[in-house]
């Protein structure tokens, strides 16, 4: 699949262009960006409805997402550069300090995001979905890739 996001104003994702992303799946409300970053396509991860760890739901700030991904085996790291043997996530905050989005790095070094109730996309850098609705990239986390059986 490829193309532009139908009916989404440019102000929502001001950095996305036809050259830096492609749509990789149809729209769905089955899961959201945090679930997608954690590779769960069956649940919408949101405090108060489904939160897969024992972590206190917190106040919606960055530490809430950091703790969630820490519970999944991630640790904070310096940046988006691919690291052999690791998978990474990028965490986003809005201007008020609330988390807004999580994206996952693919094995090819690009990134993948689930855009709310919209499609999943592959994009070149974490900044491609920053600005507008998602605010800024606030940090990165990584964990060792699971060993093949």
C-alpha positions in Angstrom: 0.0 0.0 0.0 1.1 3.5 -0.5 -0.3 7.0 -0.6 -1.5 9.9 1.4 -3.7 9.8 4.4 -7.2 10.5 3.2 -9.0 13.5 4.8 -6.2 14.3 7.3 -5.3 18.0 7.3 -1.6 18.7 6.8 -1.5 20.4 10.2 -2.1 17.1 12.0 1.1 15.6 10.5 3.0 18.6 9.1 6.3 16.7 8.4 4.7 13.8 6.5 5.2 14.0 2.7 4.5 11.5 -0.1 8.3 11.0 -0.2 9.0 10.1 3.4 6.2 7.6 4.2 4.1 4.9 2.9 0.8 3.4 4.2 1.4 -0.3 5.2 -2.0 -1.4 6.4 -5.7 -0.3 6.4 -7.4 1.8 9.0 -8.4 -0.1 12.2 -9.6 0.7 15.7 -8.3 -2.7 17.0 -5.0 -1.3 18.3 -3.2 2.1 18.7 0.3 3.4 18.4 1.6 2.2 21.8 0.3 -1.3 21.2 1.7 -1.3 17.6 5.1 -0.1 19.0 5.0 -3.1 21.4 3.9 -5.4 18.5 0.3 -6.1 19.8 -2.4 -5.9 17.1 -5.2 -7.1 19.3 -5.5 -4.4 22.0 -5.9 -0.6 22.3 -3.4 0.3 25.0 -4.8 3.1 27.1 -4.8 3.6 30.8 -8.2 2.9 32.2 -9.2 0.4 29.4 -6.2 -1.8 28.7 -2.7 -1.4 30.1 -0.7 -4.6 29.9 1.7 -4.2 32.9 1.3 -3.6 36.6 2.8 -0.2 36.2 0.8 2.6 37.9 -1.1 4.4 35.1 0.4 7.7 36.3 -0.6 11.1 35.0 0.0 10.7 31.3 3.5 12.1 31.3 6.6 10.7 29.7 7.5 8.5 32.7 4.2 6.6 32.2 5.4 5.4 28.8 9.0 5.0 29.9 7.9 2.7 32.8 5.5 0.8 30.5 8.3 0.0 28.0 10.8 -0.7 30.8 8.3 -3.3 32.0 8.5 -4.8 28.5 12.3 -5.0 28.7 13.3 -1.7 27.1 15.8 0.8 28.6 16.4 4.4 27.7 19.0 5.0 25.0 20.6 8.0 23.2 19.0 8.2 19.8 17.4 6.7 16.7 20.4 5.2 15.1 20.0 1.5 14.4 22.0 -0.8 16.8 22.7 -4.3 15.8 20.8 -6.8 18.0 18.4 -4.2 19.4 14.9 -2.9 18.6 14.0 0.6 19.4 10.9 2.8 20.2 10.5 6.5 20.0 8.3 8.3 22.6 6.5 11.6 21.9 5.1 14.4 24.1 2.8 17.3 23.4 3.6 20.9 24.7 1.7 20.2 27.9 4.0 17.2 28.7 1.5 14.4 28.0 2.5 11.4 26.0 1.0 11.3 22.5 2.6 8.6 20.5 5.1 5.8 20.2 6.8 4.5 17.1 8.9 1.4 16.5 12.1 1.1 14.5 12.1 -1.6 11.8 15.0 -3.9 10.9 15.7 -1.8 7.8 16.3 1.3 10.0 13.0 3.0 9.1 10.2 3.5 11.5 6.6 2.4 11.8 3.7 4.2 13.4 0.0 3.5 13.9 -1.7 6.8 13.5 -4.6 6.7 16.0 -7.6 5.1 14.3 -6.0 5.6 10.9 -3.5 3.4 9.1 -0.1 2.0 10.0 2.7 3.7 8.1 6.4 3.2 7.5 8.4 6.4 7.7 12.0 7.4 7.3 12.7 9.1 10.6 10.9 9.5 14.0 10.6 13.3 13.2 8.4 12.5 10.2 5.4 12.2 12.5 6.5 14.9 15.0 4.8 18.3 15.1 1.1 18.8 14.8 -0.9 16.2 16.8 2.1 14.3 18.2 4.3 17.1 19.5 8.0 16.2 19.7 10.2 13.2 20.1 11.0 13.1 23.8 13.2 10.0 24.0 14.2 6.6 22.8 14.3 3.2 24.3 15.8 -0.1 23.2 15.8 -3.8 24.1 17.6 -6.8 22.8 15.9 -8.5 19.9 14.4 -11.8 20.8 16.7 -14.7 19.8 15.4 -16.9 16.9 14.4 -20.4 18.1 
